Amino acid sequence: MFLVKSSTFNILVFLCSGMLLILACSHETRIQSVGNYVDVENEKIELCTTCPPGFLLNADNQCIAKNMYQQYESLQDAGVGGLKTALPEIRDGFSPQQIDLGRYLFFDPVLSLDGSISCASCHDPNKGFSDGRATPKGIHDSLLTRSSPSLWNVAYLKKFFWDARASSLEEQMQGPLYAANEMANTPENLLTTLNDIPAYRRLFLKAFPDKSVHDSIQLQEIYTSLVAFETSLISLNSRYDRYAHGFPGALNRNEIEGLNIFRSFVARCAECHTPPLFSNQQIAVIGSPEPEGHPFDPGAEITFKDATRRGGFKVPSLRNIEKTAPYMHSGRFKTLRETAAFYTKGRGHAVPENEKLYLHWHIWEPELTDQELDRLVDFLQTLTDESFMPEIPKKLPSEVKEKETMSS
C-alpha cells in the first residue's frame, strides 16, 4: 500500500485480491492568510483526473475496468458453471472527468422540476443504492408502484427496469427524469436549469473537451455523464469473491453450506441468480405476491406484449442484497429470510385465484428446512461489498456562486 500526493488530491493505492485499487480523489480547499486577507485556493469545484476504484486510465483518458474475473472464460450457455466464471461484457471507457461530473449530477436535486429530489433520493448509497422503502416516493410525495433496484454493477446489465422495458442506461434514466410522478422535469427545463449554472457550464467543458466555450450543455452530455458515474459503481470484492478466487478461509462453515445449497439442484437459486453477477438477466415469472390491497402487476407482459410473461420481472442481482431490503418488485418481503422462505412454500402458492401465470420451470417445491434457509441467508450476506463506495459530494455545483469566466 502506498500514498500518492499532489496539490489537489490524495490517492491511496493498494492491491486487494489481486486487483489494483485507487481509493481516493478528493479536492481540498486550502486557506492561507496573506496579510489582512484570506486567500482561498481551489475554491471552485474541480473534476477528478484519476479513475475510480476498479478502473485503470489508458492513454486515451478512458477508465477501463480491471478485475480478477477477467482471467476466467465465460461459460455462457453451459449451465451455471463453477465459481471461476467470467462476468458479462462491461460498459466502460468513460473519462475520469465524465465519471466525476456524473457523480455531481447524480446527487444534485436540480435535476428535478422543483429541485426537491435527486437520483440519490431513490438510489441512496447508504442503502445499497436503493432507498429502504417498499416503493419509492417521487415529486410531491407521489407513491410509486415498484421498488428501487440497486445500481451496483449496472455496467454489466443489458436490460433495465423491473419489466425490462429499457435497453440502455440512457433510455432508463429518461424514465424517472421526465415522469410526472417522479422527477417531473422536461428536457427543455433541464437544459435551461443546467445552462444557467456557471459551475456546470465550466465542468461540462472539462468533461467534454471538444466543446467550444460558446456551446451550451446538451442532453446527450448529461446522459453520458450520469451513465459514466453509474457504470463506475462496481462491487466485486465481497468475501464470496475472495472465496471464488481461491481463498477458502474467506467463508465460514455455515456460509459454505449456504453456497452449496444455493448452487444445488434442489434449491436451484444459481440457475437464475447465476454467479458471478448473480443474475442471468432474464425475465422470470415466479408468482410473487403483491402487498395487501395492491392490484396485480402484469410486469413484463406489457413490455413484450406476451401473455406468457404476465407477472414476470427481470431477475435482480443479489450483490449487496442484505443492504436493499425490502425485497421483490413490490417490496413485499421485509427480510432475506422471509424472501428465501417464499421459494419453498410450493409452486404458485401465492398466485391469485383469478390469474393464470406461466411460472418459470425452476419454481417448484424444494422443501428446504429452516436450517437450510438460515444457511442460505448466511451465504447471501457474504455478497456484500461496498469497498468502492463513491464519495457523496460535500458541495454541489448548483450551490457554488461562481462567476461566468468563459472567454470570448
Backbone hydrogen bonds, N-H to C=O, Kabsch-Sander energy under -0.5 kcal/mol:
donor,donor_aa,acceptor,acceptor_aa,energy
2,F,13,V,-2.3
4,V,11,I,-2.8
6,S,9,F,-1.6
11,I,4,V,-2.8
13,V,2,F,-2.4
13,V,11,I,-0.6
14,F,21,L,-1.2
16,C,19,M,-2.1
19,M,16,C,-1.9
21,L,14,F,-2.2
21,L,19,M,-0.5
23,L,12,L,-2.8
23,L,21,L,-0.5
28,E,8,T,-0.6
28,E,26,S,-0.6
30,R,28,E,-0.7
30,R,41,E,-0.7
32,Q,39,D,-1.9
34,V,37,Y,-2.7
37,Y,34,V,-2.1
39,D,32,Q,-2.6
39,D,37,Y,-0.5
40,V,38,V,-0.7
41,E,30,R,-2.7
41,E,39,D,-0.7
43,E,40,V,-0.6
54,G,20,L,-0.6
55,F,52,P,-1.3
56,L,64,I,-2.5
58,N,62,Q,-2.3
61,N,58,N,-1.8
63,C,94,F,-3.1
64,I,56,L,-2.9
64,I,62,Q,-0.7
66,K,54,G,-2.7
70,Q,67,N,-1.5
71,Q,68,M,-1.6
72,Y,69,Y,-1.4
78,A,75,L,-2.1
78,A,79,G,-0.5
85,T,83,L,-1.7
86,A,73,E,-1.4
91,R,155,A,-1.2
92,D,90,I,-0.7
93,G,63,C,-2.4
99,I,95,S,-2.2
100,D,96,P,-2.4
101,L,97,Q,-2.5
102,G,98,Q,-2.3
103,R,99,I,-1.6
104,Y,100,D,-1.8
105,L,101,L,-2.3
106,F,102,G,-2.7
107,F,103,R,-1.4
108,D,104,Y,-0.5
108,D,105,L,-1.1
111,L,108,D,-1.4
112,S,109,P,-2.1
113,L,183,M,-2.8
115,G,112,S,-0.7
119,C,106,F,-0.9
120,A,106,F,-1.4
121,S,118,S,-1.3
122,C,118,S,-0.5
122,C,119,C,-1.0
123,H,119,C,-1.4
124,D,130,S,-3.2
127,K,124,D,-2.2
128,G,125,P,-0.9
129,F,124,D,-2.4
130,S,124,D,-0.7
130,S,127,K,-1.2
138,G,142,S,-3.5
139,I,182,E,-2.2
141,D,138,G,-1.2
142,S,139,I,-1.5
144,L,136,P,-2.7
144,L,142,S,-0.6
147,S,329,H,-3.0
153,N,233,L,-3.5
154,V,151,L,-1.7
156,Y,153,N,-1.8
157,L,154,V,-1.4
160,F,166,A,-2.3
164,A,161,F,-1.7
166,A,160,F,-1.7
172,Q,168,S,-2.4
173,M,169,L,-2.7
174,Q,170,E,-1.0
175,G,171,E,-0.6
175,G,172,Q,-1.6
177,L,173,M,-2.0
178,Y,174,Q,-1.5
179,A,175,G,-1.5
182,E,179,A,-1.6
183,M,176,P,-2.2
184,A,179,A,-2.2
185,N,177,L,-2.3
190,L,186,T,-2.7
191,L,187,P,-2.1
192,T,188,E,-2.2
193,T,189,N,-2.8
194,L,190,L,-2.3
195,N,191,L,-2.5
196,D,192,T,-1.2
197,I,194,L,-1.5
200,Y,197,I,-0.7
201,R,197,I,-2.0
202,R,198,P,-2.3
203,L,199,A,-2.3
204,F,200,Y,-2.7
205,L,201,R,-1.3
206,K,202,R,-1.4
207,A,203,L,-2.3
208,F,204,F,-2.0
211,K,208,F,-2.2
215,D,212,S,-1.8
222,I,218,Q,-1.6
223,Y,219,L,-2.6
224,T,220,Q,-2.7
225,S,221,E,-2.0
226,L,222,I,-2.2
227,V,223,Y,-2.6
228,A,224,T,-2.6
229,F,225,S,-2.0
230,E,226,L,-2.6
231,T,227,V,-2.7
232,S,229,F,-1.5
233,L,230,E,-1.3
234,I,232,S,-1.5
239,R,382,T,-0.6
240,Y,382,T,-1.9
242,R,238,S,-1.8
243,Y,239,R,-2.1
244,A,240,Y,-2.9
245,H,241,D,-2.0
246,G,243,Y,-1.6
247,F,242,R,-2.0
250,A,247,F,-2.1
251,L,248,P,-1.0
256,I,252,N,-2.3
257,E,253,R,-2.2
258,G,254,N,-2.1
259,L,255,E,-2.2
260,N,256,I,-2.3
261,I,257,E,-2.0
262,F,258,G,-2.6
263,R,259,L,-2.0
264,S,260,N,-0.5
264,S,261,I,-1.0
268,R,264,S,-2.1
269,C,262,F,-0.5
270,A,262,F,-2.0
271,E,268,R,-0.9
272,C,269,C,-1.4
273,H,269,C,-2.7
274,T,272,C,-1.3
278,F,274,T,-2.3
279,S,274,T,-1.2
280,N,272,C,-1.9
284,A,313,F,-2.4
286,I,284,A,-0.8
286,I,311,G,-0.5
294,H,291,P,-2.3
300,A,312,G,-2.6
301,E,298,P,-1.6
301,E,309,R,-0.7
302,I,299,G,-1.4
303,T,299,G,-0.6
304,F,300,A,-2.5
305,K,301,E,-1.2
306,D,301,E,-1.1
309,R,306,D,-1.8
310,R,307,A,-1.5
311,G,298,P,-2.1
312,G,298,P,-0.7
312,G,309,R,-2.3
313,F,284,A,-2.0
314,K,162,W,-3.1
315,V,282,Q,-2.6
320,N,383,L,-1.5
321,I,318,L,-1.8
323,K,320,N,-1.7
324,T,321,I,-1.4
327,Y,333,F,-3.2
331,G,328,M,-1.4
332,R,327,Y,-0.5
333,F,327,Y,-1.4
339,T,335,T,-1.9
340,A,336,L,-3.0
341,A,337,R,-2.1
342,F,338,E,-1.2
343,Y,339,T,-0.7
343,Y,340,A,-0.8
344,T,341,A,-1.4
345,K,342,F,-1.2
349,H,346,G,-1.8
351,V,348,G,-1.4
355,E,352,P,-1.9
357,L,355,E,-0.7
359,L,357,L,-1.3
360,H,285,V,-3.2
363,I,360,H,-1.9
364,W,362,H,-0.7
373,L,369,T,-2.4
374,D,370,D,-2.2
375,R,371,Q,-2.1
376,L,372,E,-2.1
377,V,373,L,-2.0
378,D,374,D,-2.2
379,F,375,R,-2.3
380,L,376,L,-2.6
381,Q,377,V,-1.7
382,T,379,F,-2.2
383,L,380,L,-1.3
384,T,381,Q,-0.8
389,M,386,E,-1.5
399,E,396,L,-2.0
400,V,396,L,-0.6
400,V,397,P,-0.9
402,E,400,V,-1.2
405,T,403,K,-0.5
